[in-house]
Structure formats: structure tokens, C-alpha cells
Amino acid sequence: QVDKNAELVARWHYCALSQEKLCRPIVACELGRLYNKDAIIEFLLDKSADKTPMEAASHIKSIKNVTELNLADNPAWSGDKESIKGDKYDDIQSARFICPVVGLEMNGRHRFCFLRNCGCVFSERALKEVKAEVCHKCGVPFQEEDVIILNGNKEDVEVLKKRMEDRRLKSKLEKKSKKSKSAESASRQVTTEDSPGPSNAKNGNDCINSTSGEKRQIIFTKSSDNGNSSVPGKVNKAASATTKRSIADSEEKSEAYKSIFTSHSSAKRSKEECSNWITHTAYYF
């Protein structure tokens, strides 16, 4: 049979993961087990393939799954103050921490618990005798589900395990709902940006109307000269007719007008009249 005193010392004075003496900062999991914070950090940072599975910390997935404890020191405890020699009696029943309300020592003889919201540690007797919805030490409000018993029996561990699973499932559902809401809001913003608003649509129609009006005015001014302002096709035919008339008029002009230009036959000289130009270099003279 296991010695009860040795079992209490192992559970209340040593880390459940590294089996070293508990030293501040001390943390507790959602099942009520005590750990050294540095041991938990090393356990979470170890990502090697040959990592040995630890039953005491298998339910701890991140540092958020543990709570740092706010413990009250025992003024009568002098374990670390004096050097332990062979001729001195080591009192196992003495504890380093006590309940700040009642004064009971946290050595395993009395049931202790902590609050998840603030991490303050009290004895179960203190919470039952002094009933309140606010922490006795720091004043943070709490509920019955936030009270976790430290190093409880099997029944307590089963209840705490069920609460832990329900809490994690609830947090997952909340995260999924938040993600879906954020995705819906983003899609709505994209659709609103892509679709033009009523003001933009109206302005676009105005611009089209204005531009079409300008084109109509231009067509009207061109066609007004020829007397055909109703149909734009007739305007183009009239313009082509005017260009043909101008060409015909230019052909019918007098020979005197044409003789002004060098391309006319009268301006051309015969070969006899043309002089031969000879260029000489400087060495010719």
C-alpha cells in the first residue's frame, strides 16, 4: 500500500510533470493538478518526434489551458530559510502556503480550490462559510463553474473533465461563428463595392445624355449648311457631294490660273532651252 503521507507530499509539494519541487510561478490545470510554469513551457515547446507522452499533461494543448496561482505564504513555514541538517526534524505536515481567509495550511489535509478568473487560492471551507459572488482577495466576480478543486478525488476529476470538454467545445463553436460572420461581412463589402450605387447610375445616364446631345448638336450644325438637319445619313451624302463639286470646279478653272504652277505644261522648258550645268572641283582651276 502507498503511504498516504508520501502521496500527499508528492501531490502538494512537487510538480506533477517534472517531479521537481514546486517553486513560483506555480500554475494549475483545469483538472486541478499543480505544475511549475517553466516545466509546462518546456513541455509545450518540445515538438520532437520522440517526445514521450505524459499522462499528467496530455490535456494541456497551450499555455491558456493553465492558470497561474496567486498563493498566500505561510509565515510559520521555514523550509527554505534554514539549512536542513541530519539532526533536525523535517515536519512533513507543514505547508508553504495557507488559505488567506481561514488560515488552513495547504498540505493536502484540507480541500483547496482556485478561481479560473483570477487564480486566487482558497480553502473549500472559506468559500462555504463566507459565501460571496466576488473573490475574497482581489474582488473579481466568479461563478460556480469557475471554482476548480486542487488535487481532488476521482469524482472531482470526472466533473472537472466534463466541464473542461464542454468549455472547449463552446469556445470552438464561438470561433467558428465569428469566422463565418467575418466572411459574410467581407463578401457583403465586396458586393457593395462592385455594384454601382444609384447616384453613380444616374450620373452615368446624365453623361451619356449630355454626350449624345453634343453629338446631335454637331450633326445639326453640319447638316444645317446643306438644309438636311433631320437625317444624319443625308448629311454625309451632302458632304460628299460638296467635295465632288469642289473638285470639278478646280478642273474647270482657267489655264492662266494653272500656268502659275511649275507643274503646268507652259512652265516646262524644252531640252534646247535647258542649260547644262557643270560643277568643277577646286583642282580644276
PEFEN-V889074 format. One record per run of one state. SS is the DSSP state (hx for helix, st for strand, lp for the rest). FROM is the first residue (numbers start at 1). LEN is the number of residues. If there is no record, write none. Layout:
# PEFEN-V889074
[[SS & FROM & LEN] [SS & FROM & LEN]]
This chain:
# PEFEN-V889074
[[lp & 1 & 3] [hx & 4 & 10] [st & 14 & 1] [lp & 15 & 6] [st & 21 & 1] [lp & 22 & 4] [st & 26 & 3] [lp & 29 & 5] [st & 34 & 3] [hx & 37 & 9] [lp & 46 & 9] [hx & 55 & 3] [lp & 58 & 5] [hx & 63 & 3] [lp & 66 & 1] [st & 67 & 2] [lp & 69 & 1] [st & 70 & 1] [lp & 71 & 1] [st & 72 & 2] [lp & 74 & 23] [st & 97 & 2] [lp & 99 & 6] [st & 105 & 1] [lp & 106 & 6] [st & 112 & 4] [lp & 116 & 4] [st & 120 & 4] [hx & 124 & 6] [lp & 130 & 4] [st & 134 & 1] [lp & 135 & 6] [st & 141 & 1] [lp & 142 & 2] [hx & 144 & 3] [st & 147 & 3] [lp & 150 & 4] [hx & 154 & 41] [lp & 195 & 3] [hx & 198 & 27] [lp & 225 & 7] [hx & 232 & 20] [lp & 252 & 3] [hx & 255 & 5] [lp & 260 & 5] [hx & 265 & 3] [lp & 268 & 18]]
